[in-house]
Amino acid sequence: MQILTTTIHIGLQKPTGFLHMTDSHLPAAADSAQRNRMENTLAECLQYAAEKGLTPVHTGDMFTYLNDENLRVFDRLFAGRVCTGNPD
């Protein structure tokens, strides 16, 4: 996990923090080793966000292709979180 910190002053009354993740592209293939690495990296990011009091935000593609296993990974990692995005 590589962390880049950026501060943007936009006139909010108090500081607000986010952890931005993008284009995870969980694999469609049955390559469980690759999927496990990606799942562990996302879990590490979410843990970091929780420890630092940051709101996690994911943009871009979560999946390369939508399949049952990728949905299970998504449900495990993002259960209880609000998620919206582009359906394609």
C-alpha positions in Angstrom: 0.0 0.0 0.0 1.4 3.4 -1.0 0.0 6.4 0.8 0.1 9.9 -0.8 -1.1 12.7 1.4 -2.7 15.7 -0.1 -4.3 18.7 1.7 -6.9 20.7 -0.1 -8.3 23.9 1.4 -11.9 24.3 0.2 -13.4 26.3 3.0 -14.9 23.6 5.2 -15.3 24.6 8.9 -13.4 21.6 10.1 -10.9 19.2 8.6 -12.3 16.2 6.9 -10.3 13.2 5.8 -10.7 10.6 3.1 -8.8 7.6 1.9 -9.2 7.4 -1.9 -8.9 4.1 -3.6 -9.4 3.6 -7.3 -9.5 1.0 -10.1 -9.0 -2.1 -8.0 -10.1 -4.4 -10.9 -10.7 -7.5 -8.9 -9.8 -10.3 -11.4 -12.4 -12.3 -13.2 -10.2 -15.3 -13.7 -10.1 -18.1 -11.2 -6.7 -16.9 -10.1 -7.3 -17.1 -6.4 -3.7 -16.0 -5.5 -4.2 -12.7 -7.4 -7.7 -12.2 -6.0 -6.4 -12.9 -2.5 -3.6 -10.3 -2.9 -6.1 -7.7 -4.1 -8.5 -8.6 -1.3 -5.7 -8.3 1.3 -4.6 -4.9 -0.1 -8.2 -3.5 0.0 -8.6 -4.9 3.6 -5.3 -3.2 4.6 -6.5 0.1 3.1 -9.8 -0.1 4.9 -8.1 -0.9 8.2 -5.7 2.1 7.7 -8.7 4.3 7.1 -10.4 3.1 10.2 -7.3 3.6 12.3 -6.8 7.2 11.0 -10.5 8.1 11.1 -10.7 8.5 7.4 -13.8 7.9 5.2 -12.9 5.4 2.5 -13.9 6.3 -1.0 -13.5 4.0 -4.0 -13.7 5.4 -7.5 -13.1 3.7 -10.8 -13.7 0.0 -11.6 -13.9 -2.3 -8.6 -14.1 -5.4 -10.9 -12.6 -6.4 -14.1 -15.7 -8.5 -14.7 -18.6 -9.0 -12.4 -18.8 -12.6 -11.0 -20.0 -14.4 -7.9 -16.6 -14.6 -6.2 -15.9 -10.9 -6.8 -19.3 -10.0 -5.3 -18.5 -12.1 -2.2 -15.2 -10.3 -1.8 -16.9 -7.0 -2.2 -19.6 -7.9 0.4 -16.9 -9.1 2.9 -14.9 -5.8 2.5 -17.6 -3.2 2.1 -20.5 -4.6 4.2 -22.3 -1.8 5.9 -20.7 0.9 3.8 -22.6 3.2 1.4 -21.4 2.6 -2.1 -22.6 4.2 -5.4 -21.0 4.2 -8.7 -21.1 3.7 -12.4 -22.7 0.3 -13.2 -20.5 -0.4 -16.2 
